[in-house]
Amino acid sequence: MRPVGSGGNRYARAVSSTATGEQPSAPGTRRGLIRTLLDRFGHLIHELGKFGTVGAVAFVVDLVLFNFANASLGWETLTAKTFSTVIAATVAFVGNRFWTWRHRERSGMAREYSLYFFFNAVGLGIGLACLAISHYGLGSIWPGVFKSLLADNIAANFVGAAMGTFFRFWSYRRFVFVGPAAADAPDVITQSHKRQ
């Protein structure tokens, strides 16, 4: 450390400079804040990324099967959505169990599968409620707008899927894949000692 601009002043405070001569940034600056957030929530961001990738694949499966069952096979709207969601949920279970949360201890395939599909049923209920409100509720008022394949897709596969996805991520992480893992709970005290 060297005194900056002391000029013989005994009250001047000492500050350190970097190797390039620049003054160090104050604690709590943006760079330090981002690093702190990444250290604390990096594992969660990593899980969200994997969950989102698995969800995107399941979404495509759901979308294709829903439209195939509804338009090509002529199935009733809610039946088609139930069918497509069950298949897509199975794809998502495999992806989440063996990729997203593979680092967590396994608590038994039967238990995980049962809970997974229970929470998927709740997520399906959220999606079906959005679809029913759009198709049957709003469709009784404006049938030309809300009883169309486009409106059904928006209600089921965008609004309902988004609401169901938030619920599913929370419930899977909290209740289904709950085995302890070191990456899930970084030791903040240990990390701060390493930096010192």
C-alpha positions as CSV (number, residue, x, y, z in Angstrom):
1,M,0.0,0.0,0.0
2,R,1.2,3.5,-0.7
3,P,-0.3,6.8,0.4
4,V,-1.9,8.6,-2.5
5,G,-1.5,12.4,-2.6
6,S,-0.4,12.6,0.9
7,G,2.1,15.5,0.3
8,G,3.3,15.1,3.9
9,N,-0.2,15.2,5.2
10,R,-0.4,12.7,8.1
11,Y,-4.2,12.6,7.8
12,A,-4.1,11.3,4.2
13,R,-5.5,7.8,3.9
14,A,-3.5,5.0,2.4
15,V,-5.0,3.2,-0.6
16,S,-3.6,0.5,-2.7
17,S,-3.3,0.5,-6.5
18,T,-3.4,-2.3,-9.0
19,A,-0.4,-3.4,-11.1
20,T,-1.6,-1.2,-13.9
21,G,-1.8,1.8,-11.6
22,E,-5.6,1.9,-11.5
23,Q,-7.4,2.3,-8.3
24,P,-9.2,-0.9,-7.1
25,S,-13.0,-0.9,-7.3
26,A,-14.9,-0.4,-4.1
27,P,-16.5,-3.5,-2.4
28,G,-20.0,-4.3,-3.6
29,T,-19.4,-3.0,-7.2
30,R,-21.2,-4.7,-10.1
31,R,-18.4,-7.1,-10.8
32,G,-18.2,-8.2,-7.2
33,L,-21.9,-8.5,-7.0
34,I,-22.2,-10.7,-10.1
35,R,-19.4,-12.9,-8.9
36,T,-21.1,-13.2,-5.5
37,L,-24.4,-14.1,-7.1
38,L,-22.8,-16.7,-9.4
39,D,-21.0,-18.2,-6.5
40,R,-24.2,-18.4,-4.5
41,F,-26.7,-19.3,-7.2
42,G,-24.6,-20.8,-10.0
43,H,-25.7,-24.4,-9.3
44,L,-29.3,-23.2,-9.5
45,I,-28.7,-21.4,-12.8
46,H,-27.0,-24.6,-14.1
47,E,-30.0,-26.7,-13.1
48,L,-32.4,-24.2,-14.6
49,G,-30.5,-24.4,-17.9
50,K,-30.7,-28.2,-18.0
51,F,-34.3,-28.2,-16.9
52,G,-35.1,-25.7,-19.7
53,T,-33.4,-27.8,-22.3
54,V,-35.3,-30.9,-21.2
55,G,-38.5,-28.9,-21.1
56,A,-37.9,-27.6,-24.6
57,V,-37.6,-31.1,-26.0
58,A,-40.7,-32.2,-24.0
59,F,-42.5,-29.1,-25.3
60,V,-41.9,-30.0,-28.9
61,V,-43.1,-33.6,-28.2
62,D,-46.2,-32.1,-26.5
63,L,-46.9,-29.6,-29.3
64,V,-46.6,-32.1,-32.1
65,L,-48.7,-34.8,-30.4
66,F,-51.4,-32.3,-29.4
67,N,-51.8,-31.0,-32.9
68,F,-51.6,-34.5,-34.4
69,A,-54.3,-35.8,-32.0
70,N,-56.5,-32.7,-32.3
71,A,-56.3,-32.0,-36.0
72,S,-55.4,-35.3,-37.7
73,L,-57.1,-37.8,-35.4
74,G,-60.0,-35.5,-34.5
75,W,-59.8,-36.1,-30.8
76,E,-61.6,-33.7,-28.4
77,T,-59.4,-30.8,-27.3
78,L,-58.9,-31.8,-23.6
79,T,-58.4,-35.5,-24.5
80,A,-55.7,-34.6,-27.1
81,K,-54.0,-32.4,-24.5
82,T,-54.0,-35.1,-21.8
83,F,-52.5,-37.6,-24.3
84,S,-49.8,-35.3,-25.4
85,T,-48.9,-34.2,-21.9
86,V,-48.6,-37.8,-20.6
87,I,-46.1,-38.7,-23.4
88,A,-44.2,-35.4,-23.0
89,A,-44.0,-35.9,-19.2
90,T,-42.4,-39.3,-19.7
91,V,-39.8,-37.8,-22.0
92,A,-39.2,-35.1,-19.4
93,F,-38.9,-37.5,-16.5
94,V,-36.1,-39.4,-18.2
95,G,-34.3,-36.2,-19.1
96,N,-34.6,-34.7,-15.6
97,R,-33.8,-37.9,-13.7
98,F,-30.7,-38.9,-15.8
99,W,-29.4,-35.4,-16.7
100,T,-30.8,-32.4,-14.9
101,W,-30.7,-33.9,-11.4
102,R,-28.4,-36.9,-12.0
103,H,-26.0,-35.5,-9.3
104,R,-28.6,-36.0,-6.6
105,E,-28.9,-39.3,-4.7
106,R,-31.7,-41.5,-5.9
107,S,-34.5,-42.2,-3.5
108,G,-36.0,-45.0,-5.5
109,M,-37.3,-45.0,-9.0
110,A,-40.9,-45.9,-8.0
111,R,-41.1,-43.1,-5.5
112,E,-39.6,-40.5,-7.8
113,Y,-41.8,-41.6,-10.8
114,S,-44.9,-41.6,-8.6
115,L,-44.2,-38.1,-7.2
116,Y,-43.1,-36.9,-10.6
117,F,-46.4,-37.9,-12.2
118,F,-48.4,-36.6,-9.3
119,F,-46.9,-33.1,-9.7
120,N,-47.2,-33.5,-13.5
121,A,-50.9,-34.1,-13.0
122,V,-51.1,-30.9,-11.0
123,G,-49.2,-29.1,-13.8
124,L,-51.5,-30.7,-16.3
125,G,-54.4,-29.4,-14.3
126,I,-53.0,-25.9,-14.6
127,G,-52.6,-26.2,-18.3
128,L,-56.0,-27.8,-18.8
129,A,-57.6,-25.0,-16.7
130,C,-56.0,-22.4,-19.0
131,L,-57.3,-24.3,-22.1
132,A,-60.8,-24.8,-20.7
133,I,-61.1,-21.1,-19.7
134,S,-60.0,-20.1,-23.2
135,H,-61.9,-22.8,-25.3
136,Y,-65.1,-23.2,-23.3
137,G,-65.3,-20.0,-21.2
138,L,-64.1,-17.3,-23.5
139,G,-65.1,-19.5,-26.5
140,S,-68.8,-19.3,-25.5
141,I,-68.5,-15.4,-25.7
142,W,-66.3,-15.2,-28.8
143,P,-66.4,-18.6,-30.6
144,G,-64.8,-17.3,-33.8
145,V,-61.7,-16.2,-31.8
146,F,-61.3,-18.6,-28.9
147,K,-62.6,-21.9,-30.4
148,S,-59.8,-22.1,-33.0
149,L,-56.7,-24.3,-33.2
150,L,-54.5,-21.2,-32.8
151,A,-56.3,-20.1,-29.6
152,D,-56.2,-23.6,-28.2
153,N,-52.4,-23.7,-28.9
154,I,-51.8,-20.4,-27.2
155,A,-53.9,-21.2,-24.2
156,A,-52.5,-24.8,-23.7
157,N,-49.0,-24.6,-25.0
158,F,-47.9,-21.2,-24.1
159,V,-49.9,-19.7,-21.2
160,G,-50.7,-23.1,-19.5
161,A,-47.2,-24.5,-20.2
162,A,-45.5,-21.4,-18.7
163,M,-47.5,-21.5,-15.5
164,G,-47.2,-25.3,-15.3
165,T,-43.4,-25.1,-15.9
166,F,-42.8,-22.8,-12.9
167,F,-44.8,-25.1,-10.7
168,R,-43.1,-28.2,-12.0
169,F,-39.5,-26.9,-11.5
170,W,-40.3,-25.9,-7.9
171,S,-42.1,-29.1,-7.0
172,Y,-39.5,-31.5,-8.7
173,R,-36.6,-29.8,-7.0
174,R,-38.4,-29.6,-3.7
175,F,-40.2,-32.9,-3.5
176,V,-39.1,-35.4,-6.2
177,F,-35.3,-35.2,-6.7
178,V,-34.5,-34.3,-3.1
179,G,-31.4,-36.4,-2.3
180,P,-28.5,-34.3,-0.9
181,A,-25.7,-33.2,-3.2
182,A,-22.7,-31.1,-2.5
183,A,-23.4,-28.9,-5.5
184,D,-26.8,-28.0,-4.3
185,A,-25.6,-26.3,-1.1
186,P,-22.3,-24.5,-1.6
187,D,-20.5,-23.8,1.6
188,V,-20.4,-20.0,1.7
189,I,-18.2,-19.9,4.7
190,T,-15.6,-22.1,3.1
191,Q,-15.7,-20.1,-0.1
192,S,-15.1,-16.9,1.7
193,H,-12.1,-18.4,3.6
194,K,-10.6,-19.5,0.2
195,R,-10.8,-15.9,-1.0
196,Q,-8.9,-14.5,2.0
